[in-house]
Amino acid sequence: MLTKKAQDMTAAPQEAVTKDPAKAADLTAKVQAVITKYQGTTTADEACKAYDELITAIKG
């Protein structure tokens, strides 16, 4: 499950910025907020939640 989410996480930002380069700064801020929220995550469940939030933030 985490492997699939990591793959999605790799592709999603590239797709989003390619689709609308003007939103790159906003996207960066959203991603940073989620990363800060989940910093120090220690369980697979928390990691899954973080990936889900990141993907949602990126895809809008």
mmCIF file as Biopython writes it, N, C-alpha, C and O atoms, coordinates in Angstrom:
data_model
#
loop_
_atom_site.group_PDB
_atom_site.id
_atom_site.type_symbol
_atom_site.label_atom_id
_atom_site.label_alt_id
_atom_site.label_comp_id
_atom_site.label_asym_id
_atom_site.label_entity_id
_atom_site.label_seq_id
_atom_site.pdbx_PDB_ins_code
_atom_site.Cartn_x
_atom_site.Cartn_y
_atom_site.Cartn_z
_atom_site.occupancy
_atom_site.B_iso_or_equiv
_atom_site.auth_seq_id
_atom_site.auth_asym_id
_atom_site.pdbx_PDB_model_num
ATOM 1   N N  . MET A ? 1  ? 0.826  -1.198 0.000   1.0 0.0 1  A 1 
ATOM 2   C CA . MET A ? 1  ? 0.000  0.000  0.000   1.0 0.0 1  A 1 
ATOM 3   C C  . MET A ? 1  ? 0.872  1.264  0.000   1.0 0.0 1  A 1 
ATOM 4   O O  . MET A ? 1  ? 0.614  2.196  -0.762  1.0 0.0 1  A 1 
ATOM 5   N N  . LEU A ? 2  ? 1.890  1.293  0.845   1.0 0.0 2  A 1 
ATOM 6   C CA . LEU A ? 2  ? 2.747  2.472  0.889   1.0 0.0 2  A 1 
ATOM 7   C C  . LEU A ? 2  ? 3.520  2.657  -0.415  1.0 0.0 2  A 1 
ATOM 8   O O  . LEU A ? 2  ? 3.766  3.784  -0.843  1.0 0.0 2  A 1 
ATOM 9   N N  . THR A ? 3  ? 3.897  1.556  -1.036  1.0 0.0 3  A 1 
ATOM 10  C CA . THR A ? 3  ? 4.627  1.651  -2.299  1.0 0.0 3  A 1 
ATOM 11  C C  . THR A ? 3  ? 3.774  2.323  -3.362  1.0 0.0 3  A 1 
ATOM 12  O O  . THR A ? 3  ? 4.260  3.189  -4.090  1.0 0.0 3  A 1 
ATOM 13  N N  . LYS A ? 4  ? 2.519  1.937  -3.459  1.0 0.0 4  A 1 
ATOM 14  C CA . LYS A ? 4  ? 1.597  2.538  -4.432  1.0 0.0 4  A 1 
ATOM 15  C C  . LYS A ? 4  ? 1.404  4.020  -4.136  1.0 0.0 4  A 1 
ATOM 16  O O  . LYS A ? 4  ? 1.408  4.845  -5.049  1.0 0.0 4  A 1 
ATOM 17  N N  . LYS A ? 5  ? 1.237  4.352  -2.878  1.0 0.0 5  A 1 
ATOM 18  C CA . LYS A ? 5  ? 1.047  5.754  -2.503  1.0 0.0 5  A 1 
ATOM 19  C C  . LYS A ? 5  ? 2.299  6.569  -2.832  1.0 0.0 5  A 1 
ATOM 20  O O  . LYS A ? 5  ? 2.204  7.708  -3.289  1.0 0.0 5  A 1 
ATOM 21  N N  . ALA A ? 6  ? 3.460  5.984  -2.597  1.0 0.0 6  A 1 
ATOM 22  C CA . ALA A ? 6  ? 4.711  6.678  -2.914  1.0 0.0 6  A 1 
ATOM 23  C C  . ALA A ? 6  ? 4.831  6.918  -4.414  1.0 0.0 6  A 1 
ATOM 24  O O  . ALA A ? 6  ? 5.299  7.974  -4.840  1.0 0.0 6  A 1 
ATOM 25  N N  . GLN A ? 7  ? 4.412  5.951  -5.209  1.0 0.0 7  A 1 
ATOM 26  C CA . GLN A ? 7  ? 4.439  6.120  -6.664  1.0 0.0 7  A 1 
ATOM 27  C C  . GLN A ? 7  ? 3.487  7.232  -7.092  1.0 0.0 7  A 1 
ATOM 28  O O  . GLN A ? 7  ? 3.829  8.062  -7.934  1.0 0.0 7  A 1 
ATOM 29  N N  . ASP A ? 8  ? 2.300  7.244  -6.510  1.0 0.0 8  A 1 
ATOM 30  C CA . ASP A ? 8  ? 1.335  8.310  -6.809  1.0 0.0 8  A 1 
ATOM 31  C C  . ASP A ? 8  ? 1.911  9.671  -6.411  1.0 0.0 8  A 1 
ATOM 32  O O  . ASP A ? 8  ? 1.746  10.662 -7.121  1.0 0.0 8  A 1 
ATOM 33  N N  . MET A ? 9  ? 2.585  9.695  -5.269  1.0 0.0 9  A 1 
ATOM 34  C CA . MET A ? 9  ? 3.162  10.926 -4.752  1.0 0.0 9  A 1 
ATOM 35  C C  . MET A ? 9  ? 4.271  11.440 -5.661  1.0 0.0 9  A 1 
ATOM 36  O O  . MET A ? 9  ? 4.494  12.647 -5.747  1.0 0.0 9  A 1 
ATOM 37  N N  . THR A ? 10 ? 4.951  10.550 -6.325  1.0 0.0 10 A 1 
ATOM 38  C CA . THR A ? 10 ? 6.008  10.951 -7.250  1.0 0.0 10 A 1 
ATOM 39  C C  . THR A ? 10 ? 5.421  11.562 -8.515  1.0 0.0 10 A 1 
ATOM 40  O O  . THR A ? 10 ? 5.929  12.564 -9.018  1.0 0.0 10 A 1 
ATOM 41  N N  . ALA A ? 11 ? 4.367  10.970 -9.020  1.0 0.0 11 A 1 
ATOM 42  C CA . ALA A ? 11 ? 3.775  11.413 -10.283 1.0 0.0 11 A 1 
ATOM 43  C C  . ALA A ? 11 ? 2.883  12.647 -10.129 1.0 0.0 11 A 1 
ATOM 44  O O  . ALA A ? 11 ? 2.875  13.515 -11.002 1.0 0.0 11 A 1 
ATOM 45  N N  . ALA A ? 12 ? 2.147  12.730 -9.049  1.0 0.0 12 A 1 
ATOM 46  C CA . ALA A ? 12 ? 1.145  13.791 -8.889  1.0 0.0 12 A 1 
ATOM 47  C C  . ALA A ? 12 ? 1.716  15.209 -8.981  1.0 0.0 12 A 1 
ATOM 48  O O  . ALA A ? 12 ? 1.147  16.034 -9.694  1.0 0.0 12 A 1 
ATOM 49  N N  . PRO A ? 13 ? 2.809  15.524 -8.293  1.0 0.0 13 A 1 
ATOM 50  C CA . PRO A ? 13 ? 3.322  16.903 -8.401  1.0 0.0 13 A 1 
ATOM 51  C C  . PRO A ? 13 ? 3.763  17.257 -9.822  1.0 0.0 13 A 1 
ATOM 52  O O  . PRO A ? 13 ? 3.532  18.373 -10.288 1.0 0.0 13 A 1 
ATOM 53  N N  . GLN A ? 14 ? 4.387  16.321 -10.494 1.0 0.0 14 A 1 
ATOM 54  C CA . GLN A ? 14 ? 4.829  16.574 -11.866 1.0 0.0 14 A 1 
ATOM 55  C C  . GLN A ? 14 ? 3.634  16.867 -12.764 1.0 0.0 14 A 1 
ATOM 56  O O  . GLN A ? 14 ? 3.666  17.793 -13.574 1.0 0.0 14 A 1 
ATOM 57  N N  . GLU A ? 15 ? 2.586  16.074 -12.614 1.0 0.0 15 A 1 
ATOM 58  C CA . GLU A ? 15 ? 1.384  16.270 -13.422 1.0 0.0 15 A 1 
ATOM 59  C C  . GLU A ? 15 ? 0.733  17.618 -13.120 1.0 0.0 15 A 1 
ATOM 60  O O  . GLU A ? 15 ? 0.312  18.332 -14.030 1.0 0.0 15 A 1 
ATOM 61  N N  . ALA A ? 16 ? 0.657  17.955 -11.834 1.0 0.0 16 A 1 
ATOM 62  C CA . ALA A ? 16 ? 0.002  19.202 -11.435 1.0 0.0 16 A 1 
ATOM 63  C C  . ALA A ? 16 ? 0.747  20.426 -11.962 1.0 0.0 16 A 1 
ATOM 64  O O  . ALA A ? 16 ? 0.127  21.361 -12.467 1.0 0.0 16 A 1 
ATOM 65  N N  . VAL A ? 17 ? 2.063  20.422 -11.848 1.0 0.0 17 A 1 
ATOM 66  C CA . VAL A ? 17 ? 2.849  21.568 -12.302 1.0 0.0 17 A 1 
ATOM 67  C C  . VAL A ? 17 ? 2.862  21.650 -13.829 1.0 0.0 17 A 1 
ATOM 68  O O  . VAL A ? 17 ? 2.853  22.742 -14.396 1.0 0.0 17 A 1 
ATOM 69  N N  . THR A ? 18 ? 2.882  20.509 -14.479 1.0 0.0 18 A 1 
ATOM 70  C CA . THR A ? 18 ? 2.831  20.499 -15.944 1.0 0.0 18 A 1 
ATOM 71  C C  . THR A ? 18 ? 1.495  21.052 -16.427 1.0 0.0 18 A 1 
ATOM 72  O O  . THR A ? 18 ? 1.436  21.786 -17.414 1.0 0.0 18 A 1 
ATOM 73  N N  . LYS A ? 19 ? 0.431  20.693 -15.725 1.0 0.0 19 A 1 
ATOM 74  C CA . LYS A ? 19 ? -0.913 21.135 -16.099 1.0 0.0 19 A 1 
ATOM 75  C C  . LYS A ? 19 ? -1.076 22.643 -15.907 1.0 0.0 19 A 1 
ATOM 76  O O  . LYS A ? 19 ? -1.672 23.318 -16.746 1.0 0.0 19 A 1 
ATOM 77  N N  . ASP A ? 20 ? -0.542 23.171 -14.795 1.0 0.0 20 A 1 
ATOM 78  C CA . ASP A ? 20 ? -0.694 24.598 -14.500 1.0 0.0 20 A 1 
ATOM 79  C C  . ASP A ? 20 ? 0.542  25.106 -13.753 1.0 0.0 20 A 1 
ATOM 80  O O  . ASP A ? 20 ? 0.547  25.146 -12.523 1.0 0.0 20 A 1 
ATOM 81  N N  . PRO A ? 21 ? 1.586  25.495 -14.487 1.0 0.0 21 A 1 
ATOM 82  C CA . PRO A ? 21 ? 2.831  25.947 -13.861 1.0 0.0 21 A 1 
ATOM 83  C C  . PRO A ? 21 ? 2.652  27.136 -12.916 1.0 0.0 21 A 1 
ATOM 84  O O  . PRO A ? 21 ? 3.451  27.314 -11.997 1.0 0.0 21 A 1 
ATOM 85  N N  . ALA A ? 22 ? 1.637  27.936 -13.124 1.0 0.0 22 A 1 
ATOM 86  C CA . ALA A ? 22 ? 1.408  29.109 -12.283 1.0 0.0 22 A 1 
ATOM 87  C C  . ALA A ? 22 ? 1.051  28.734 -10.847 1.0 0.0 22 A 1 
ATOM 88  O O  . ALA A ? 22 ? 1.194  29.555 -9.941  1.0 0.0 22 A 1 
ATOM 89  N N  . LYS A ? 23 ? 0.596  27.519 -10.636 1.0 0.0 23 A 1 
ATOM 90  C CA . LYS A ? 23 ? 0.195  27.091 -9.297  1.0 0.0 23 A 1 
ATOM 91  C C  . LYS A ? 23 ? 1.323  26.418 -8.519  1.0 0.0 23 A 1 
ATOM 92  O O  . LYS A ? 23 ? 1.084  25.892 -7.432  1.0 0.0 23 A 1 
ATOM 93  N N  . ALA A ? 24 ? 2.527  26.422 -9.043  1.0 0.0 24 A 1 
ATOM 94  C CA . ALA A ? 24 ? 3.647  25.733 -8.401  1.0 0.0 24 A 1 
ATOM 95  C C  . ALA A ? 24 ? 3.917  26.260 -6.990  1.0 0.0 24 A 1 
ATOM 96  O O  . ALA A ? 24 ? 4.147  25.467 -6.077  1.0 0.0 24 A 1 
ATOM 97  N N  . ALA A ? 25 ? 3.894  27.565 -6.797  1.0 0.0 25 A 1 
ATOM 98  C CA . ALA A ? 25 ? 4.166  28.143 -5.482  1.0 0.0 25 A 1 
ATOM 99  C C  . ALA A ? 25 ? 3.086  27.757 -4.475  1.0 0.0 25 A 1 
ATOM 100 O O  . ALA A ? 25 ? 3.393  27.408 -3.335  1.0 0.0 25 A 1 
ATOM 101 N N  . ASP A ? 26 ? 1.831  27.819 -4.892  1.0 0.0 26 A 1 
ATOM 102 C CA . ASP A ? 26 ? 0.722  27.435 -4.020  1.0 0.0 26 A 1 
ATOM 103 C C  . ASP A ? 26 ? 0.817  25.958 -3.656  1.0 0.0 26 A 1 
ATOM 104 O O  . ASP A ? 26 ? 0.600  25.573 -2.507  1.0 0.0 26 A 1 
ATOM 105 N N  . LEU A ? 27 ? 1.138  25.154 -4.632  1.0 0.0 27 A 1 
ATOM 106 C CA . LEU A ? 27 ? 1.291  23.718 -4.418  1.0 0.0 27 A 1 
ATOM 107 C C  . LEU A ? 27 ? 2.413  23.436 -3.425  1.0 0.0 27 A 1 
ATOM 108 O O  . LEU A ? 27 ? 2.272  22.585 -2.547  1.0 0.0 27 A 1 
ATOM 109 N N  . THR A ? 28 ? 3.514  24.143 -3.564  1.0 0.0 28 A 1 
ATOM 110 C CA . THR A ? 28 ? 4.644  23.969 -2.651  1.0 0.0 28 A 1 
ATOM 111 C C  . THR A ? 28 ? 4.230  24.290 -1.219  1.0 0.0 28 A 1 
ATOM 112 O O  . THR A ? 28 ? 4.602  23.567 -0.295  1.0 0.0 28 A 1 
ATOM 113 N N  . ALA A ? 29 ? 3.480  25.347 -1.026  1.0 0.0 29 A 1 
ATOM 114 C CA . ALA A ? 29 ? 3.027  25.731 0.312   1.0 0.0 29 A 1 
ATOM 115 C C  . ALA A ? 29 ? 2.107  24.675 0.913   1.0 0.0 29 A 1 
ATOM 116 O O  . ALA A ? 29 ? 2.223  24.346 2.093   1.0 0.0 29 A 1 
ATOM 117 N N  . LYS A ? 30 ? 1.198  24.146 0.109   1.0 0.0 30 A 1 
ATOM 118 C CA . LYS A ? 30 ? 0.278  23.111 0.599   1.0 0.0 30 A 1 
ATOM 119 C C  . LYS A ? 30 ? 1.037  21.849 1.001   1.0 0.0 30 A 1 
ATOM 120 O O  . LYS A ? 30 ? 0.775  21.262 2.051   1.0 0.0 30 A 1 
ATOM 121 N N  . VAL A ? 31 ? 1.970  21.443 0.162   1.0 0.0 31 A 1 
ATOM 122 C CA . VAL A ? 31 ? 2.757  20.241 0.450   1.0 0.0 31 A 1 
ATOM 123 C C  . VAL A ? 31 ? 3.577  20.448 1.718   1.0 0.0 31 A 1 
ATOM 124 O O  . VAL A ? 31 ? 3.652  19.550 2.557   1.0 0.0 31 A 1 
ATOM 125 N N  . GLN A ? 32 ? 4.190  21.614 1.869   1.0 0.0 32 A 1 
ATOM 126 C CA . GLN A ? 32 ? 4.996  21.892 3.059   1.0 0.0 32 A 1 
ATOM 127 C C  . GLN A ? 32 ? 4.144  21.837 4.323   1.0 0.0 32 A 1 
ATOM 128 O O  . GLN A ? 32 ? 4.606  21.346 5.354   1.0 0.0 32 A 1 
ATOM 129 N N  . ALA A ? 33 ? 2.922  22.326 4.261   1.0 0.0 33 A 1 
ATOM 130 C CA . ALA A ? 33 ? 2.033  22.294 5.427   1.0 0.0 33 A 1 
ATOM 131 C C  . ALA A ? 33 ? 1.736  20.857 5.855   1.0 0.0 33 A 1 
ATOM 132 O O  . ALA A ? 33 ? 1.742  20.549 7.046   1.0 0.0 33 A 1 
ATOM 133 N N  . VAL A ? 34 ? 1.480  19.990 4.894   1.0 0.0 34 A 1 
ATOM 134 C CA . VAL A ? 34 ? 1.200  18.587 5.219   1.0 0.0 34 A 1 
ATOM 135 C C  . VAL A ? 34 ? 2.455  17.907 5.753   1.0 0.0 34 A 1 
ATOM 136 O O  . VAL A ? 34 ? 2.382  17.135 6.710   1.0 0.0 34 A 1 
ATOM 137 N N  . ILE A ? 35 ? 3.600  18.184 5.148   1.0 0.0 35 A 1 
ATOM 138 C CA . ILE A ? 35 ? 4.854  17.587 5.617   1.0 0.0 35 A 1 
ATOM 139 C C  . ILE A ? 35 ? 5.121  17.991 7.062   1.0 0.0 35 A 1 
ATOM 140 O O  . ILE A ? 35 ? 5.509  17.157 7.880   1.0 0.0 35 A 1 
ATOM 141 N N  . THR A ? 36 ? 4.915  19.258 7.377   1.0 0.0 36 A 1 
ATOM 142 C CA . THR A ? 36 ? 5.124  19.737 8.742   1.0 0.0 36 A 1 
ATOM 143 C C  . THR A ? 36 ? 4.171  19.044 9.711   1.0 0.0 36 A 1 
ATOM 144 O O  . THR A ? 36 ? 4.567  18.663 10.813  1.0 0.0 36 A 1 
ATOM 145 N N  . LYS A ? 37 ? 2.932  18.885 9.303   1.0 0.0 37 A 1 
ATOM 146 C CA . LYS A ? 37 ? 1.920  18.243 10.148  1.0 0.0 37 A 1 
ATOM 147 C C  . LYS A ? 37 ? 2.317  16.816 10.512  1.0 0.0 37 A 1 
ATOM 148 O O  . LYS A ? 37 ? 2.116  16.383 11.647  1.0 0.0 37 A 1 
ATOM 149 N N  . TYR A ? 38 ? 2.877  16.091 9.554   1.0 0.0 38 A 1 
ATOM 150 C CA . TYR A ? 38 ? 3.190  14.681 9.779   1.0 0.0 38 A 1 
ATOM 151 C C  . TYR A ? 38 ? 4.670  14.420 10.061  1.0 0.0 38 A 1 
ATOM 152 O O  . TYR A ? 38 ? 5.113  13.272 10.030  1.0 0.0 38 A 1 
ATOM 153 N N  . GLN A ? 39 ? 5.416  15.452 10.330  1.0 0.0 39 A 1 
ATOM 154 C CA . GLN A ? 39 ? 6.833  15.280 10.633  1.0 0.0 39 A 1 
ATOM 155 C C  . GLN A ? 39 ? 6.974  14.413 11.880  1.0 0.0 39 A 1 
ATOM 156 O O  . GLN A ? 39 ? 6.298  14.649 12.882  1.0 0.0 39 A 1 
ATOM 157 N N  . GLY A ? 40 ? 7.838  13.424 11.822  1.0 0.0 40 A 1 
ATOM 158 C CA . GLY A ? 40 ? 8.025  12.520 12.946  1.0 0.0 40 A 1 
ATOM 159 C C  . GLY A ? 40 ? 7.076  11.342 12.934  1.0 0.0 40 A 1 
ATOM 160 O O  . GLY A ? 40 ? 6.995  10.611 13.921  1.0 0.0 40 A 1 
ATOM 161 N N  . THR A ? 41 ? 6.364  11.139 11.856  1.0 0.0 41 A 1 
ATOM 162 C CA . THR A ? 41 ? 5.448  10.011 11.718  1.0 0.0 41 A 1 
ATOM 163 C C  . THR A ? 41 ? 6.201  8.708  11.932  1.0 0.0 41 A 1 
ATOM 164 O O  . THR A ? 41 ? 7.288  8.509  11.389  1.0 0.0 41 A 1 
ATOM 165 N N  . THR A ? 42 ? 5.608  7.819  12.734  1.0 0.0 42 A 1 
ATOM 166 C CA . THR A ? 42 ? 6.318  6.583  13.064  1.0 0.0 42 A 1 
ATOM 167 C C  . THR A ? 42 ? 5.590  5.312  12.661  1.0 0.0 42 A 1 
ATOM 168 O O  . THR A ? 42 ? 6.176  4.231  12.720  1.0 0.0 42 A 1 
ATOM 169 N N  . THR A ? 43 ? 4.334  5.409  12.254  1.0 0.0 43 A 1 
ATOM 170 C CA . THR A ? 43 ? 3.606  4.192  11.894  1.0 0.0 43 A 1 
ATOM 171 C C  . THR A ? 43 ? 3.205  4.218  10.424  1.0 0.0 43 A 1 
ATOM 172 O O  . THR A ? 43 ? 3.115  5.279  9.807   1.0 0.0 43 A 1 
ATOM 173 N N  . ALA A ? 44 ? 2.969  3.041  9.882   1.0 0.0 44 A 1 
ATOM 174 C CA . ALA A ? 44 ? 2.534  2.935  8.491   1.0 0.0 44 A 1 
ATOM 175 C C  . ALA A ? 44 ? 1.179  3.613  8.307   1.0 0.0 44 A 1 
ATOM 176 O O  . ALA A ? 44 ? 0.927  4.220  7.266   1.0 0.0 44 A 1 
ATOM 177 N N  . ASP A ? 45 ? 0.305  3.514  9.311   1.0 0.0 45 A 1 
ATOM 178 C CA . ASP A ? 45 ? -1.014 4.143  9.221   1.0 0.0 45 A 1 
ATOM 179 C C  . ASP A ? 45 ? -0.886 5.665  9.107   1.0 0.0 45 A 1 
ATOM 180 O O  . ASP A ? 45 ? -1.573 6.293  8.302   1.0 0.0 45 A 1 
ATOM 181 N N  . GLU A ? 46 ? -0.005 6.248  9.915   1.0 0.0 46 A 1 
ATOM 182 C CA . GLU A ? 46 ? 0.211  7.689  9.842   1.0 0.0 46 A 1 
ATOM 183 C C  . GLU A ? 46 ? 0.828  8.080  8.499   1.0 0.0 46 A 1 
ATOM 184 O O  . GLU A ? 46 ? 0.484  9.114  7.926   1.0 0.0 46 A 1 
ATOM 185 N N  . ALA A ? 47 ? 1.730  7.256  8.013   1.0 0.0 47 A 1 
ATOM 186 C CA . ALA A ? 47 ? 2.351  7.525  6.712   1.0 0.0 47 A 1 
ATOM 187 C C  . ALA A ? 47 ? 1.301  7.497  5.606   1.0 0.0 47 A 1 
ATOM 188 O O  . ALA A ? 47 ? 1.326  8.335  4.705   1.0 0.0 47 A 1 
ATOM 189 N N  . CYS A ? 48 ? 0.386  6.542  5.669   1.0 0.0 48 A 1 
ATOM 190 C CA . CYS A ? 48 ? -0.698 6.464  4.676   1.0 0.0 48 A 1 
ATOM 191 C C  . CYS A ? 48 ? -1.561 7.721  4.723   1.0 0.0 48 A 1 
ATOM 192 O O  . CYS A ? 48 ? -1.926 8.270  3.684   1.0 0.0 48 A 1 
ATOM 193 N N  . LYS A ? 49 ? -1.884 8.170  5.928   1.0 0.0 49 A 1 
ATOM 194 C CA . LYS A ? 49 ? -2.685 9.387  6.067   1.0 0.0 49 A 1 
ATOM 195 C C  . LYS A ? 49 ? -1.948 10.585 5.469   1.0 0.0 49 A 1 
ATOM 196 O O  . LYS A ? 49 ? -2.550 11.420 4.794   1.0 0.0 49 A 1 
ATOM 197 N N  . ALA A ? 50 ? -0.650 10.659 5.722   1.0 0.0 50 A 1 
ATOM 198 C CA . ALA A ? 50 ? 0.146  11.762 5.185   1.0 0.0 50 A 1 
ATOM 199 C C  . ALA A ? 50 ? 0.149  11.727 3.662   1.0 0.0 50 A 1 
ATOM 200 O O  . ALA A ? 50 ? -0.056 12.754 3.015   1.0 0.0 50 A 1 
ATOM 201 N N  . TYR A ? 51 ? 0.382  10.544 3.085   1.0 0.0 51 A 1 
ATOM 202 C CA . TYR A ? 51 ? 0.358  10.416 1.626   1.0 0.0 51 A 1 
ATOM 203 C C  . TYR A ? 51 ? -1.004 10.824 1.069   1.0 0.0 51 A 1 
ATOM 204 O O  . TYR A ? 51 ? -1.080 11.531 0.064   1.0 0.0 51 A 1 
ATOM 205 N N  . ASP A ? 52 ? -2.078 10.378 1.723   1.0 0.0 52 A 1 
ATOM 206 C CA . ASP A ? 52 ? -3.421 10.720 1.249   1.0 0.0 52 A 1 
ATOM 207 C C  . ASP A ? 52 ? -3.638 12.234 1.250   1.0 0.0 52 A 1 
ATOM 208 O O  . ASP A ? 52 ? -4.173 12.792 0.292   1.0 0.0 52 A 1 
ATOM 209 N N  . GLU A ? 53 ? -3.218 12.892 2.332   1.0 0.0 53 A 1 
ATOM 210 C CA . GLU A ? 53 ? -3.383 14.344 2.409   1.0 0.0 53 A 1 
ATOM 211 C C  . GLU A ? 53 ? -2.533 15.059 1.365   1.0 0.0 53 A 1 
ATOM 212 O O  . GLU A ? 53 ? -2.970 16.039 0.762   1.0 0.0 53 A 1 
ATOM 213 N N  . LEU A ? 54 ? -1.319 14.564 1.157   1.0 0.0 54 A 1 
ATOM 214 C CA . LEU A ? 54 ? -0.453 15.175 0.150   1.0 0.0 54 A 1 
ATOM 215 C C  . LEU A ? 54 ? -1.049 15.049 -1.241  1.0 0.0 54 A 1 
ATOM 216 O O  . LEU A ? 54 ? -1.078 16.015 -2.004  1.0 0.0 54 A 1 
ATOM 217 N N  . ILE A ? 55 ? -1.520 13.865 -1.564  1.0 0.0 55 A 1 
ATOM 218 C CA . ILE A ? 55 ? -2.098 13.646 -2.889  1.0 0.0 55 A 1 
ATOM 219 C C  . ILE A ? 55 ? -3.344 14.508 -3.078  1.0 0.0 55 A 1 
ATOM 220 O O  . ILE A ? 55 ? -3.557 15.065 -4.155  1.0 0.0 55 A 1 
ATOM 221 N N  . THR A ? 56 ? -4.165 14.621 -2.036  1.0 0.0 56 A 1 
ATOM 222 C CA . THR A ? 56 ? -5.353 15.475 -2.107  1.0 0.0 56 A 1 
ATOM 223 C C  . THR A ? 56 ? -4.958 16.936 -2.302  1.0 0.0 56 A 1 
ATOM 224 O O  . THR A ? 56 ? -5.568 17.646 -3.102  1.0 0.0 56 A 1 
ATOM 225 N N  . ALA A ? 57 ? -3.946 17.381 -1.576  1.0 0.0 57 A 1 
ATOM 226 C CA . ALA A ? 57 ? -3.489 18.768 -1.709  1.0 0.0 57 A 1 
ATOM 227 C C  . ALA A ? 57 ? -2.960 19.048 -3.109  1.0 0.0 57 A 1 
ATOM 228 O O  . ALA A ? 57 ? -3.184 20.123 -3.667  1.0 0.0 57 A 1 
ATOM 229 N N  . ILE A ? 58 ? -2.262 18.079 -3.664  1.0 0.0 58 A 1 
ATOM 230 C CA . ILE A ? 58 ? -1.673 18.258 -4.991  1.0 0.0 58 A 1 
ATOM 231 C C  . ILE A ? 58 ? -2.730 18.235 -6.087  1.0 0.0 58 A 1 
ATOM 232 O O  . ILE A ? 58 ? -2.722 19.065 -6.996  1.0 0.0 58 A 1 
ATOM 233 N N  . LYS A ? 59 ? -3.626 17.284 -5.988  1.0 0.0 59 A 1 
ATOM 234 C CA . LYS A ? 59 ? -4.637 17.135 -7.039  1.0 0.0 59 A 1 
ATOM 235 C C  . LYS A ? 59 ? -5.777 18.133 -6.892  1.0 0.0 59 A 1 
ATOM 236 O O  . LYS A ? 59 ? -6.534 18.377 -7.832  1.0 0.0 59 A 1 
ATOM 237 N N  . GLY A ? 60 ? -5.886 18.709 -5.686  1.0 0.0 60 A 1 
ATOM 238 C CA . GLY A ? 60 ? -6.909 19.720 -5.454  1.0 0.0 60 A 1 
ATOM 239 C C  . GLY A ? 60 ? -8.217 19.123 -5.374  1.0 0.0 60 A 1 
ATOM 240 O O  . GLY A ? 60 ? -9.207 19.829 -5.181  1.0 0.0 60 A 1 
#
